[in-house]
Amino acid sequence: MVDSVSGAATTSSSDLGTSRKTIADNFDTFLQLLITQLKNQNPLEPLDTNQFTQQLVQFTSVEQQLKTNEFLETMMQSSQNSTNAQAVSYVGKTVTASGATTDLIDGKANWIYRVDAAAENTNITIKDASGNVVYTEAVSLAAGTDQIVWDGTTSSGSKLTSGQFTITIDARDSNGKYVPVTTEMQGVVDGVDVSGSEPFILIGDLRIPLSSVSSVHASASSPAPDPETPETEQEAA
């Protein structure tokens, strides 16, 4: 689903236009009353010019504020449209985004991870959309960035072909001390939702905020691991 790229602040624009029209009508009425008063004032007791001068200044100040608001709103709308257009350009491309949930597509679910230090005693747990554990494995992870690819085979030996799955990586070093791990997911964008204040890219049934996207690739191929770390892909089979 790709919603309209340009529908964001129509309500506020309408409210601003109404406010400006009200100020203009009130100002016209004020001028008419002022002119009538000046025409019919008592020459011996003329009107105090300070009073209507202050009123003129107040009308001018309000008008300037409305124009400033209108300018700021136009800038915000332009920025929002630019962000929406950027999100739409991701359709059909492979993105990597922060998060631990991804889809099992064509017999493969892929996660990217970064571990701060070597974690010899690591447990990987994969759960389905209902929170049921479908796969566990004990592995040893080297420090750096790499990927975990799961082919849908559960711990009981059955084969899953589709669905959403969440990975948990409990990484610990040789002394059992916890090692921080950052997990990302990867998939091909098949839609964009720009109906809210922030665009969401759609990968299957997943809704991922644009701000969480860390990389974009033109093809569906997996990105190469960090060149500074050895290539040790963990195959969870």
Secondary structure as UniProt FT lines:
FT   TURN            5..6
FT   HELIX           10..39
FT   TURN            43..44
FT   HELIX           49..88
FT   TURN            89..92
FT   STRAND          94..98
FT   STRAND          101..103
FT   TURN            106..107
FT   STRAND          108..115
FT   STRAND          119..128
FT   TURN            129..130
FT   STRAND          133..141
FT   STRAND          144..150
FT   TURN            155..156
FT   STRAND          164..172
FT   TURN            174..175
FT   STRAND          181..188
FT   STRAND          191..193
FT   STRAND          200..203
FT   TURN            204..205
FT   STRAND          206..209
FT   HELIX           210..212
FT   STRAND          213..217
FT   TURN            227..228
FT   STRAND          234..236
//
